């Protein structure tokens, strides 16, 4: 998924995950799924309040 592409961000991620690109991508996907889940929960909550 999308992540910041600045050199500082990439170097921090590489240092944190010790250069394991698979774990970096896994982290991005995890945050994407979490954000999507919260967004859907928010829409469900709004729909429930409106109906």
mmCIF entry with sequence, helices, sheets and N, C-alpha, C, O atoms, coordinates in Angstrom:
data_MODEL
# 
_entry.id   MODEL 
# 
_entity.id                         1 
_entity.type                       polymer 
_entity.pdbx_number_of_molecules   1 
# 
_entity_poly.entity_id                      1 
_entity_poly.type                           'polypeptide(L)' 
_entity_poly.nstd_linkage                   no 
_entity_poly.nstd_monomer                   no 
_entity_poly.pdbx_seq_one_letter_code       
;(UNK)(UNK)(UNK)(UNK)(UNK)(UNK)(UNK)(UNK)(UNK)(UNK)(UNK)(UNK)(UNK)(UNK)(UNK)(UNK)
(UNK)(UNK)(UNK)(UNK)(UNK)(UNK)(UNK)(UNK)(UNK)(UNK)(UNK)(UNK)(UNK)(UNK)(UNK)(UNK)
(UNK)(UNK)(UNK)(UNK)(UNK)(UNK)(UNK)(UNK)(UNK)(UNK)(UNK)(UNK)(UNK)(UNK)(UNK)(UNK)
(UNK)(UNK)(UNK)
;
_entity_poly.pdbx_seq_one_letter_code_can   XXXXXXXXXXXXXXXXXXXXXXXXXXXXXXXXXXXXXXXXXXXXXXXXXXX 
_entity_poly.pdbx_strand_id                 A 
# 
loop_
_entity_poly_seq.entity_id 
_entity_poly_seq.num 
_entity_poly_seq.mon_id 
_entity_poly_seq.hetero 
1 1  UNK n 
1 2  UNK n 
1 3  UNK n 
1 4  UNK n 
1 5  UNK n 
1 6  UNK n 
1 7  UNK n 
1 8  UNK n 
1 9  UNK n 
1 10 UNK n 
1 11 UNK n 
1 12 UNK n 
1 13 UNK n 
1 14 UNK n 
1 15 UNK n 
1 16 UNK n 
1 17 UNK n 
1 18 UNK n 
1 19 UNK n 
1 20 UNK n 
1 21 UNK n 
1 22 UNK n 
1 23 UNK n 
1 24 UNK n 
1 25 UNK n 
1 26 UNK n 
1 27 UNK n 
1 28 UNK n 
1 29 UNK n 
1 30 UNK n 
1 31 UNK n 
1 32 UNK n 
1 33 UNK n 
1 34 UNK n 
1 35 UNK n 
1 36 UNK n 
1 37 UNK n 
1 38 UNK n 
1 39 UNK n 
1 40 UNK n 
1 41 UNK n 
1 42 UNK n 
1 43 UNK n 
1 44 UNK n 
1 45 UNK n 
1 46 UNK n 
1 47 UNK n 
1 48 UNK n 
1 49 UNK n 
1 50 UNK n 
1 51 UNK n 
# 
_struct_asym.id          A 
_struct_asym.entity_id   1 
# 
loop_
_struct_conf.conf_type_id 
_struct_conf.id 
_struct_conf.pdbx_PDB_helix_id 
_struct_conf.beg_label_comp_id 
_struct_conf.beg_label_asym_id 
_struct_conf.beg_label_seq_id 
_struct_conf.pdbx_beg_PDB_ins_code 
_struct_conf.end_label_comp_id 
_struct_conf.end_label_asym_id 
_struct_conf.end_label_seq_id 
_struct_conf.pdbx_end_PDB_ins_code 
_struct_conf.beg_auth_comp_id 
_struct_conf.beg_auth_asym_id 
_struct_conf.beg_auth_seq_id 
_struct_conf.end_auth_comp_id 
_struct_conf.end_auth_asym_id 
_struct_conf.end_auth_seq_id 
_struct_conf.pdbx_PDB_helix_class 
_struct_conf.details 
_struct_conf.pdbx_PDB_helix_length 
HELX_P HELX_P1 AA1 UNK A 7  ? UNK A 16 ? UNK A 7  UNK A 16 1 ? 10 
HELX_P HELX_P2 AA2 UNK A 21 ? UNK A 50 ? UNK A 21 UNK A 50 1 ? 30 
# 
_struct_conf_type.id          HELX_P 
_struct_conf_type.criteria    ? 
_struct_conf_type.reference   ? 
# 
loop_
_atom_site.group_PDB 
_atom_site.id 
_atom_site.type_symbol 
_atom_site.label_atom_id 
_atom_site.label_alt_id 
_atom_site.label_comp_id 
_atom_site.label_asym_id 
_atom_site.label_entity_id 
_atom_site.label_seq_id 
_atom_site.pdbx_PDB_ins_code 
_atom_site.Cartn_x 
_atom_site.Cartn_y 
_atom_site.Cartn_z 
_atom_site.occupancy 
_atom_site.B_iso_or_equiv 
_atom_site.pdbx_formal_charge 
_atom_site.auth_seq_id 
_atom_site.auth_comp_id 
_atom_site.auth_asym_id 
_atom_site.auth_atom_id 
_atom_site.pdbx_PDB_model_num 
ATOM 1   N N  . UNK A 1 1  ? 0.847   -1.184 0.000  1.00 0.00 ? 1  UNK A N  1 
ATOM 2   C CA . UNK A 1 1  ? 0.000   0.000  0.000  1.00 0.00 ? 1  UNK A CA 1 
ATOM 3   C C  . UNK A 1 1  ? 0.886   1.239  0.000  1.00 0.00 ? 1  UNK A C  1 
ATOM 4   O O  . UNK A 1 1  ? 2.113   1.160  0.038  1.00 0.00 ? 1  UNK A O  1 
ATOM 5   N N  . UNK A 1 2  ? 0.222   2.371  -0.044 1.00 0.00 ? 2  UNK A N  1 
ATOM 6   C CA . UNK A 1 2  ? 0.961   3.622  -0.105 1.00 0.00 ? 2  UNK A CA 1 
ATOM 7   C C  . UNK A 1 2  ? 1.577   3.962  1.241  1.00 0.00 ? 2  UNK A C  1 
ATOM 8   O O  . UNK A 1 2  ? 0.954   3.825  2.294  1.00 0.00 ? 2  UNK A O  1 
ATOM 9   N N  . UNK A 1 3  ? 2.805   4.404  1.167  1.00 0.00 ? 3  UNK A N  1 
ATOM 10  C CA . UNK A 1 3  ? 3.509   4.899  2.342  1.00 0.00 ? 3  UNK A CA 1 
ATOM 11  C C  . UNK A 1 3  ? 4.274   6.140  1.918  1.00 0.00 ? 3  UNK A C  1 
ATOM 12  O O  . UNK A 1 3  ? 4.522   6.338  0.728  1.00 0.00 ? 3  UNK A O  1 
ATOM 13  N N  . UNK A 1 4  ? 4.649   6.977  2.876  1.00 0.00 ? 4  UNK A N  1 
ATOM 14  C CA . UNK A 1 4  ? 5.487   8.122  2.501  1.00 0.00 ? 4  UNK A CA 1 
ATOM 15  C C  . UNK A 1 4  ? 6.760   7.647  1.800  1.00 0.00 ? 4  UNK A C  1 
ATOM 16  O O  . UNK A 1 4  ? 7.339   6.634  2.191  1.00 0.00 ? 4  UNK A O  1 
ATOM 17  N N  . UNK A 1 5  ? 7.189   8.357  0.788  1.00 0.00 ? 5  UNK A N  1 
ATOM 18  C CA . UNK A 1 5  ? 8.344   7.939  -0.003 1.00 0.00 ? 5  UNK A CA 1 
ATOM 19  C C  . UNK A 1 5  ? 9.583   8.802  0.263  1.00 0.00 ? 5  UNK A C  1 
ATOM 20  O O  . UNK A 1 5  ? 10.527  8.780  -0.527 1.00 0.00 ? 5  UNK A O  1 
ATOM 21  N N  . UNK A 1 6  ? 9.591   9.555  1.357  1.00 0.00 ? 6  UNK A N  1 
ATOM 22  C CA . UNK A 1 6  ? 10.765  10.366 1.659  1.00 0.00 ? 6  UNK A CA 1 
ATOM 23  C C  . UNK A 1 6  ? 11.915  9.473  2.092  1.00 0.00 ? 6  UNK A C  1 
ATOM 24  O O  . UNK A 1 6  ? 11.708  8.379  2.618  1.00 0.00 ? 6  UNK A O  1 
ATOM 25  N N  . UNK A 1 7  ? 13.124  9.954  1.864  1.00 0.00 ? 7  UNK A N  1 
ATOM 26  C CA . UNK A 1 7  ? 14.307  9.162  2.238  1.00 0.00 ? 7  UNK A CA 1 
ATOM 27  C C  . UNK A 1 7  ? 14.343  8.914  3.740  1.00 0.00 ? 7  UNK A C  1 
ATOM 28  O O  . UNK A 1 7  ? 14.732  7.835  4.187  1.00 0.00 ? 7  UNK A O  1 
ATOM 29  N N  . UNK A 1 8  ? 13.939  9.906  4.512  1.00 0.00 ? 8  UNK A N  1 
ATOM 30  C CA . UNK A 1 8  ? 13.960  9.758  5.973  1.00 0.00 ? 8  UNK A CA 1 
ATOM 31  C C  . UNK A 1 8  ? 13.017  8.652  6.407  1.00 0.00 ? 8  UNK A C  1 
ATOM 32  O O  . UNK A 1 8  ? 13.362  7.819  7.244  1.00 0.00 ? 8  UNK A O  1 
ATOM 33  N N  . UNK A 1 9  ? 11.815  8.652  5.828  1.00 0.00 ? 9  UNK A N  1 
ATOM 34  C CA . UNK A 1 9  ? 10.836  7.621  6.188  1.00 0.00 ? 9  UNK A CA 1 
ATOM 35  C C  . UNK A 1 9  ? 11.337  6.237  5.807  1.00 0.00 ? 9  UNK A C  1 
ATOM 36  O O  . UNK A 1 9  ? 11.241  5.301  6.601  1.00 0.00 ? 9  UNK A O  1 
ATOM 37  N N  . UNK A 1 10 ? 11.869  6.101  4.606  1.00 0.00 ? 10 UNK A N  1 
ATOM 38  C CA . UNK A 1 10 ? 12.360  4.803  4.150  1.00 0.00 ? 10 UNK A CA 1 
ATOM 39  C C  . UNK A 1 10 ? 13.516  4.313  5.002  1.00 0.00 ? 10 UNK A C  1 
ATOM 40  O O  . UNK A 1 10 ? 13.599  3.127  5.320  1.00 0.00 ? 10 UNK A O  1 
ATOM 41  N N  . UNK A 1 11 ? 14.415  5.229  5.376  1.00 0.00 ? 11 UNK A N  1 
ATOM 42  C CA . UNK A 1 11 ? 15.542  4.788  6.203  1.00 0.00 ? 11 UNK A CA 1 
ATOM 43  C C  . UNK A 1 11 ? 15.067  4.381  7.595  1.00 0.00 ? 11 UNK A C  1 
ATOM 44  O O  . UNK A 1 11 ? 15.612  3.444  8.179  1.00 0.00 ? 11 UNK A O  1 
ATOM 45  N N  . UNK A 1 12 ? 14.068  5.064  8.134  1.00 0.00 ? 12 UNK A N  1 
ATOM 46  C CA . UNK A 1 12 ? 13.532  4.686  9.443  1.00 0.00 ? 12 UNK A CA 1 
ATOM 47  C C  . UNK A 1 12 ? 12.856  3.322  9.388  1.00 0.00 ? 12 UNK A C  1 
ATOM 48  O O  . UNK A 1 12 ? 13.032  2.502  10.289 1.00 0.00 ? 12 UNK A O  1 
ATOM 49  N N  . UNK A 1 13 ? 12.076  3.077  8.322  1.00 0.00 ? 13 UNK A N  1 
ATOM 50  C CA . UNK A 1 13 ? 11.407  1.785  8.184  1.00 0.00 ? 13 UNK A CA 1 
ATOM 51  C C  . UNK A 1 13 ? 12.420  0.662  7.984  1.00 0.00 ? 13 UNK A C  1 
ATOM 52  O O  . UNK A 1 13 ? 12.287  -0.412 8.570  1.00 0.00 ? 13 UNK A O  1 
ATOM 53  N N  . UNK A 1 14 ? 13.442  0.916  7.146  1.00 0.00 ? 14 UNK A N  1 
ATOM 54  C CA . UNK A 1 14 ? 14.465  -0.100 6.924  1.00 0.00 ? 14 UNK A CA 1 
ATOM 55  C C  . UNK A 1 14 ? 15.231  -0.404 8.203  1.00 0.00 ? 14 UNK A C  1 
ATOM 56  O O  . UNK A 1 14 ? 15.569  -1.555 8.477  1.00 0.00 ? 14 UNK A O  1 
ATOM 57  N N  . UNK A 1 15 ? 15.501  0.638  8.986  1.00 0.00 ? 15 UNK A N  1 
ATOM 58  C CA . UNK A 1 15 ? 16.207  0.415  10.251 1.00 0.00 ? 15 UNK A CA 1 
ATOM 59  C C  . UNK A 1 15 ? 15.321  -0.363 11.219 1.00 0.00 ? 15 UNK A C  1 
ATOM 60  O O  . UNK A 1 15 ? 15.786  -1.284 11.890 1.00 0.00 ? 15 UNK A O  1 
ATOM 61  N N  . UNK A 1 16 ? 14.042  0.011  11.291 1.00 0.00 ? 16 UNK A N  1 
ATOM 62  C CA . UNK A 1 16 ? 13.131  -0.635 12.233 1.00 0.00 ? 16 UNK A CA 1 
ATOM 63  C C  . UNK A 1 16 ? 12.917  -2.100 11.894 1.00 0.00 ? 16 UNK A C  1 
ATOM 64  O O  . UNK A 1 16 ? 12.902  -2.952 12.783 1.00 0.00 ? 16 UNK A O  1 
ATOM 65  N N  . UNK A 1 17 ? 12.749  -2.396 10.603 1.00 0.00 ? 17 UNK A N  1 
ATOM 66  C CA . UNK A 1 17 ? 12.494  -3.773 10.179 1.00 0.00 ? 17 UNK A CA 1 
ATOM 67  C C  . UNK A 1 17 ? 13.753  -4.478 9.694  1.00 0.00 ? 17 UNK A C  1 
ATOM 68  O O  . UNK A 1 17 ? 13.681  -5.575 9.140  1.00 0.00 ? 17 UNK A O  1 
ATOM 69  N N  . UNK A 1 18 ? 14.904  -3.852 9.901  1.00 0.00 ? 18 UNK A N  1 
ATOM 70  C CA . UNK A 1 18 ? 16.209  -4.425 9.521  1.00 0.00 ? 18 UNK A CA 1 
ATOM 71  C C  . UNK A 1 18 ? 16.257  -4.819 8.046  1.00 0.00 ? 18 UNK A C  1 
ATOM 72  O O  . UNK A 1 18 ? 16.781  -5.876 7.693  1.00 0.00 ? 18 UNK A O  1 
ATOM 73  N N  . UNK A 1 19 ? 15.704  -3.957 7.190  1.00 0.00 ? 19 UNK A N  1 
ATOM 74  C CA . UNK A 1 19 ? 15.774  -4.178 5.753  1.00 0.00 ? 19 UNK A CA 1 
ATOM 75  C C  . UNK A 1 19 ? 14.823  -5.232 5.222  1.00 0.00 ? 19 UNK A C  1 
ATOM 76  O O  . UNK A 1 19 ? 14.914  -5.596 4.049  1.00 0.00 ? 19 UNK A O  1 
ATOM 77  N N  . UNK A 1 20 ? 13.914  -5.734 6.044  1.00 0.00 ? 20 UNK A N  1 
ATOM 78  C CA . UNK A 1 20 ? 12.979  -6.767 5.600  1.00 0.00 ? 20 UNK A CA 1 
ATOM 79  C C  . UNK A 1 20 ? 11.807  -6.099 4.879  1.00 0.00 ? 20 UNK A C  1 
ATOM 80  O O  . UNK A 1 20 ? 10.855  -5.638 5.509  1.00 0.00 ? 20 UNK A O  1 
ATOM 81  N N  . UNK A 1 21 ? 11.893  -6.057 3.551  1.00 0.00 ? 21 UNK A N  1 
ATOM 82  C CA . UNK A 1 21 ? 10.887  -5.348 2.753  1.00 0.00 ? 21 UNK A CA 1 
ATOM 83  C C  . UNK A 1 21 ? 9.505   -5.983 2.883  1.00 0.00 ? 21 UNK A C  1 
ATOM 84  O O  . UNK A 1 21 ? 8.498   -5.280 2.807  1.00 0.00 ? 21 UNK A O  1 
ATOM 85  N N  . UNK A 1 22 ? 9.442   -7.290 3.077  1.00 0.00 ? 22 UNK A N  1 
ATOM 86  C CA . UNK A 1 22 ? 8.159   -7.975 3.219  1.00 0.00 ? 22 UNK A CA 1 
ATOM 87  C C  . UNK A 1 22 ? 7.418   -7.460 4.452  1.00 0.00 ? 22 UNK A C  1 
ATOM 88  O O  . UNK A 1 22 ? 6.205   -7.254 4.403  1.00 0.00 ? 22 UNK A O  1 
ATOM 89  N N  . UNK A 1 23 ? 8.135   -7.251 5.557  1.00 0.00 ? 23 UNK A N  1 
ATOM 90  C CA . UNK A 1 23 ? 7.489   -6.750 6.768  1.00 0.00 ? 23 UNK A CA 1 
ATOM 91  C C  . UNK A 1 23 ? 7.069   -5.295 6.626  1.00 0.00 ? 23 UNK A C  1 
ATOM 92  O O  . UNK A 1 23 ? 6.067   -4.880 7.209  1.00 0.00 ? 23 UNK A O  1 
ATOM 93  N N  . UNK A 1 24 ? 7.828   -4.511 5.853  1.00 0.00 ? 24 UNK A N  1 
ATOM 94  C CA . UNK A 1 24 ? 7.441   -3.117 5.612  1.00 0.00 ? 24 UNK A CA 1 
ATOM 95  C C  . UNK A 1 24 ? 6.111   -3.080 4.865  1.00 0.00 ? 24 UNK A C  1 
ATOM 96  O O  . UNK A 1 24 ? 5.212   -2.319 5.223  1.00 0.00 ? 24 UNK A O  1 
ATOM 97  N N  . UNK A 1 25 ? 5.992   -3.910 3.822  1.00 0.00 ? 25 UNK A N  1 
ATOM 98  C CA . UNK A 1 25 ? 4.743   -3.962 3.055  1.00 0.00 ? 25 UNK A CA 1 
ATOM 99  C C  . UNK A 1 25 ? 3.596   -4.497 3.911  1.00 0.00 ? 25 UNK A C  1 
ATOM 100 O O  . UNK A 1 25 ? 2.463   -4.031 3.797  1.00 0.00 ? 25 UNK A O  1 
ATOM 101 N N  . UNK A 1 26 ? 3.890   -5.467 4.758  1.00 0.00 ? 26 UNK A N  1 
ATOM 102 C CA . UNK A 1 26 ? 2.870   -6.034 5.632  1.00 0.00 ? 26 UNK A CA 1 
ATOM 103 C C  . UNK A 1 26 ? 2.344   -4.974 6.593  1.00 0.00 ? 26 UNK A C  1 
ATOM 104 O O  . UNK A 1 26 ? 1.147   -4.926 6.875  1.00 0.00 ? 26 UNK A O  1 
ATOM 105 N N  . UNK A 1 27 ? 3.239   -4.125 7.095  1.00 0.00 ? 27 UNK A N  1 
ATOM 106 C CA . UNK A 1 27 ? 2.838   -3.046 7.997  1.00 0.00 ? 27 UNK A CA 1 
ATOM 107 C C  . UNK A 1 27 ? 1.926   -2.061 7.273  1.00 0.00 ? 27 UNK A C  1 
ATOM 108 O O  . UNK A 1 27 ? 0.923   -1.619 7.832  1.00 0.00 ? 27 UNK A O  1 
ATOM 109 N N  . UNK A 1 28 ? 2.269   -1.718 6.037  1.00 0.00 ? 28 UNK A N  1 
ATOM 110 C CA . UNK A 1 28 ? 1.439   -0.792 5.265  1.00 0.00 ? 28 UNK A CA 1 
ATOM 111 C C  . UNK A 1 28 ? 0.056   -1.381 5.037  1.00 0.00 ? 28 UNK A C  1 
ATOM 112 O O  . UNK A 1 28 ? -0.947  -0.678 5.168  1.00 0.00 ? 28 UNK A O  1 
ATOM 113 N N  . UNK A 1 29 ? -0.007  -2.663 4.696  1.00 0.00 ? 29 UNK A N  1 
ATOM 114 C CA . UNK A 1 29 ? -1.306  -3.306 4.463  1.00 0.00 ? 29 UNK A CA 1 
ATOM 115 C C  . UNK A 1 29 ? -2.123  -3.364 5.742  1.00 0.00 ? 29 UNK A C  1 
ATOM 116 O O  . UNK A 1 29 ? -3.341  -3.189 5.707  1.00 0.00 ? 29 UNK A O  1 
ATOM 117 N N  . UNK A 1 30 ? -1.470  -3.607 6.869  1.00 0.00 ? 30 UNK A N  1 
ATOM 118 C CA . UNK A 1 30 ? -2.181  -3.658 8.145  1.00 0.00 ? 30 UNK A CA 1 
ATOM 119 C C  . UNK A 1 30 ? -2.832  -2.317 8.458  1.00 0.00 ? 30 UNK A C  1 
ATOM 120 O O  . UNK A 1 30 ? -3.996  -2.271 8.854  1.00 0.00 ? 30 UNK A O  1 
ATOM 121 N N  . UNK A 1 31 ? -2.084  -1.216 8.281  1.00 0.00 ? 31 UNK A N  1 
ATOM 122 C CA . UNK A 1 31 ? -2.649  0.096  8.570  1.00 0.00 ? 31 UNK A CA 1 
ATOM 123 C C  . UNK A 1 31 ? -3.753  0.457  7.597  1.00 0.00 ? 31 UNK A C  1 
ATOM 124 O O  . UNK A 1 31 ? -4.710  1.134  7.970  1.00 0.00 ? 31 UNK A O  1 
ATOM 125 N N  . UNK A 1 32 ? -3.633  0.014  6.345  1.00 0.00 ? 32 UNK A N  1 
ATOM 126 C CA . UNK A 1 32 ? -4.690  0.258  5.373  1.00 0.00 ? 32 UNK A CA 1 
ATOM 127 C C  . UNK A 1 32 ? -5.972  -0.453 5.782  1.00 0.00 ? 32 UNK A C  1 
ATOM 128 O O  . UNK A 1 32 ? -7.055  0.131  5.740  1.00 0.00 ? 32 UNK A O  1 
ATOM 129 N N  . UNK A 1 33 ? -5.847  -1.711 6.177  1.00 0.00 ? 33 UNK A N  1 
ATOM 130 C CA . UNK A 1 33 ? -7.030  -2.483 6.583  1.00 0.00 ? 33 UNK A CA 1 
ATOM 131 C C  . UNK A 1 33 ? -7.660  -1.912 7.852  1.00 0.00 ? 33 UNK A C  1 
ATOM 132 O O  . UNK A 1 33 ? -8.883  -1.862 7.978  1.00 0.00 ? 33 UNK A O  1 
ATOM 133 N N  . UNK A 1 34 ? -6.822  -1.486 8.784  1.00 0.00 ? 34 UNK A N  1 
ATOM 134 C CA . UNK A 1 34 ? -7.355  -0.867 10.002 1.00 0.00 ? 34 UNK A CA 1 
ATOM 135 C C  . UNK A 1 34 ? -8.129  0.407  9.675  1.00 0.00 ? 34 UNK A C  1 
ATOM 136 O O  . UNK A 1 34 ? -9.219  0.629  10.203 1.00 0.00 ? 34 UNK A O  1 
ATOM 137 N N  . UNK A 1 35 ? -7.568  1.236  8.811  1.00 0.00 ? 35 UNK A N  1 
ATOM 138 C CA . UNK A 1 35 ? -8.246  2.473  8.411  1.00 0.00 ? 35 UNK A CA 1 
ATOM 139 C C  . UNK A 1 35 ? -9.555  2.196  7.709  1.00 0.00 ? 35 UNK A C  1 
ATOM 140 O O  . UNK A 1 35 ? -10.557 2.868  7.956  1.00 0.00 ? 35 UNK A O  1 
ATOM 141 N N  . UNK A 1 36 ? -9.549  1.211  6.836  1.00 0.00 ? 36 UNK A N  1 
ATOM 142 C CA . UNK A 1 36 ? -10.768 0.845  6.125  1.00 0.00 ? 36 UNK A CA 1 
ATOM 143 C C  . UNK A 1 36 ? -11.837 0.334  7.089  1.00 0.00 ? 36 UNK A C  1 
ATOM 144 O O  . UNK A 1 36 ? -13.015 0.661  6.947  1.00 0.00 ? 36 UNK A O  1 
ATOM 145 N N  . UNK A 1 37 ? -11.422 -0.467 8.069  1.00 0.00 ? 37 UNK A N  1 
ATOM 146 C CA . UNK A 1 37 ? -12.378 -0.995 9.043  1.00 0.00 ? 37 UNK A CA 1 
ATOM 147 C C  . UNK A 1 37 ? -13.005 0.135  9.859  1.00 0.00 ? 37 UNK A C  1 
ATOM 148 O O  . UNK A 1 37 ? -14.212 0.134  10.097 1.00 0.00 ? 37 UNK A O  1 
ATOM 149 N N  . UNK A 1 38 ? -12.188 1.096  10.284 1.00 0.00 ? 38 UNK A N  1 
ATOM 150 C CA . UNK A 1 38 ? -12.731 2.218  11.051 1.00 0.00 ? 38 UNK A CA 1 
ATOM 151 C C  . UNK A 1 38 ? -13.655 3.073  10.196 1.00 0.00 ? 38 UNK A C  1 
ATOM 152 O O  . UNK A 1 38 ? -14.669 3.569  10.687 1.00 0.00 ? 38 UNK A O  1 
ATOM 153 N N  . UNK A 1 39 ? -13.320 3.250  8.937  1.00 0.00 ? 39 UNK A N  1 
ATOM 154 C CA . UNK A 1 39 ? -14.171 4.025  8.041  1.00 0.00 ? 39 UNK A CA 1 
ATOM 155 C C  . UNK A 1 39 ? -15.526 3.354  7.853  1.00 0.00 ? 39 UNK A C  1 
ATOM 156 O O  . UNK A 1 39 ? -16.565 4.011  7.920  1.00 0.00 ? 39 UNK A O  1 
ATOM 157 N N  . UNK A 1 40 ? -15.513 2.049  7.620  1.00 0.00 ? 40 UNK A N  1 
ATOM 158 C CA . UNK A 1 40 ? -16.773 1.322  7.456  1.00 0.00 ? 40 UNK A CA 1 
ATOM 159 C C  . UNK A 1 40 ? -17.596 1.328  8.744  1.00 0.00 ? 40 UNK A C  1 
ATOM 160 O O  . UNK A 1 40 ? -18.820 1.447  8.703  1.00 0.00 ? 40 UNK A O  1 
ATOM 161 N N  . UNK A 1 41 ? -16.927 1.201  9.876  1.00 0.00 ? 41 UNK A N  1 
ATOM 162 C CA . UNK A 1 41 ? -17.642 1.252  11.152 1.00 0.00 ? 41 UNK A CA 1 
ATOM 163 C C  . UNK A 1 41 ? -18.273 2.629  11.364 1.00 0.00 ? 41 UNK A C  1 
ATOM 164 O O  . UNK A 1 41 ? -19.383 2.736  11.886 1.00 0.00 ? 41 UNK A O  1 
ATOM 165 N N  . UNK A 1 42 ? -17.567 3.668  10.961 1.00 0.00 ? 42 UNK A N  1 
ATOM 166 C CA . UNK A 1 42 ? -18.122 5.028  11.073 1.00 0.00 ? 42 UNK A CA 1 
ATOM 167 C C  . UNK A 1 42 ? -19.347 5.213  10.209 1.00 0.00 ? 42 UNK A C  1 
ATOM 168 O O  . UNK A 1 42 ? -20.332 5.809  10.645 1.00 0.00 ? 42 UNK A O  1 
ATOM 169 N N  . UNK A 1 43 ? -19.297 4.703  8.967  1.00 0.00 ? 43 UNK A N  1 
ATOM 170 C CA . UNK A 1 43 ? -20.470 4.799  8.093  1.00 0.00 ? 43 UNK A CA 1 
ATOM 171 C C  . UNK A 1 43 ? -21.645 4.005  8.659  1.00 0.00 ? 43 UNK A C  1 
ATOM 172 O O  . UNK A 1 43 ? -22.788 4.457  8.597  1.00 0.00 ? 43 UNK A O  1 
ATOM 173 N N  . UNK A 1 44 ? -21.369 2.838  9.202  1.00 0.00 ? 44 UNK A N  1 
ATOM 174 C CA . UNK A 1 44 ? -22.440 2.030  9.789  1.00 0.00 ? 44 UNK A CA 1 
ATOM 175 C C  . UNK A 1 44 ? -23.070 2.756  10.972 1.00 0.00 ? 44 UNK A C  1 
ATOM 176 O O  . UNK A 1 44 ? -24.287 2.724  11.155 1.00 0.00 ? 44 UNK A O  1 
ATOM 177 N N  . UNK A 1 45 ? -22.234 3.408  11.771 1.00 0.00 ? 45 UNK A N  1 
ATOM 178 C CA . UNK A 1 45 ? -22.726 4.149  12.931 1.00 0.00 ? 45 UNK A CA 1 
ATOM 179 C C  . UNK A 1 45 ? -23.584 5.336  12.491 1.00 0.00 ? 45 UNK A C  1 
ATOM 180 O O  . UNK A 1 45 ? -24.643 5.588  13.065 1.00 0.00 ? 45 UNK A O  1 
ATOM 181 N N  . UNK A 1 46 ? -23.122 6.063  11.468 1.00 0.00 ? 46 UNK A N  1 
ATOM 182 C CA . UNK A 1 46 ? -23.904 7.188  10.960 1.00 0.00 ? 46 UNK A CA 1 
ATOM 183 C C  . UNK A 1 46 ? -25.224 6.715  10.368 1.00 0.00 ? 46 UNK A C  1 
ATOM 184 O O  . UNK A 1 46 ? -26.259 7.344  10.587 1.00 0.00 ? 46 UNK A O  1 
ATOM 185 N N  . UNK A 1 47 ? -25.201 5.630  9.631  1.00 0.00 ? 47 UNK A N  1 
ATOM 186 C CA . UNK A 1 47 ? -26.409 5.103  9.025  1.00 0.00 ? 47 UNK A CA 1 
ATOM 187 C C  . UNK A 1 47 ? -27.402 4.687  10.093 1.00 0.00 ? 47 UNK A C  1 
ATOM 188 O O  . UNK A 1 47 ? -28.607 4.897  9.951  1.00 0.00 ? 47 UNK A O  1 
ATOM 189 N N  . UNK A 1 48 ? -26.892 4.098  11.155 1.00 0.00 ? 48 UNK A N  1 
ATOM 190 C CA . UNK A 1 48 ? -27.771 3.643  12.243 1.00 0.00 ? 48 UNK A CA 1 
ATOM 191 C C  . UNK A 1 48 ? -28.411 4.847  12.961 1.00 0.00 ? 48 UNK A C  1 
ATOM 192 O O  . UNK A 1 48 ? -29.575 4.791  13.360 1.00 0.00 ? 48 UNK A O  1 
ATOM 193 N N  . UNK A 1 49 ? -27.643 5.923  13.117 1.00 0.00 ? 49 UNK A N  1 
ATOM 194 C CA . UNK A 1 49 ? -28.189 7.104  13.786 1.00 0.00 ? 49 UNK A CA 1 
ATOM 195 C C  . UNK A 1 49 ? -29.207 7.820  12.897 1.00 0.00 ? 49 UNK A C  1 
ATOM 196 O O  . UNK A 1 49 ? -30.170 8.394  13.404 1.00 0.00 ? 49 UNK A O  1 
ATOM 197 N N  . UNK A 1 50 ? -29.006 7.792  11.580 1.00 0.00 ? 50 UNK A N  1 
ATOM 198 C CA . UNK A 1 50 ? -29.889 8.485  10.662 1.00 0.00 ? 50 UNK A CA 1 
ATOM 199 C C  . UNK A 1 50 ? -31.187 7.715  10.428 1.00 0.00 ? 50 UNK A C  1 
ATOM 200 O O  . UNK A 1 50 ? -32.235 8.323  10.206 1.00 0.00 ? 50 UNK A O  1 
ATOM 201 N N  . UNK A 1 51 ? -31.128 6.405  10.476 1.00 0.00 ? 51 UNK A N  1 
ATOM 202 C CA . UNK A 1 51 ? -32.311 5.609  10.162 1.00 0.00 ? 51 UNK A CA 1 
ATOM 203 C C  . UNK A 1 51 ? -33.210 5.412  11.377 1.00 0.00 ? 51 UNK A C  1 
ATOM 204 O O  . UNK A 1 51 ? -34.250 4.761  11.276 1.00 0.00 ? 51 UNK A O  1 
# 
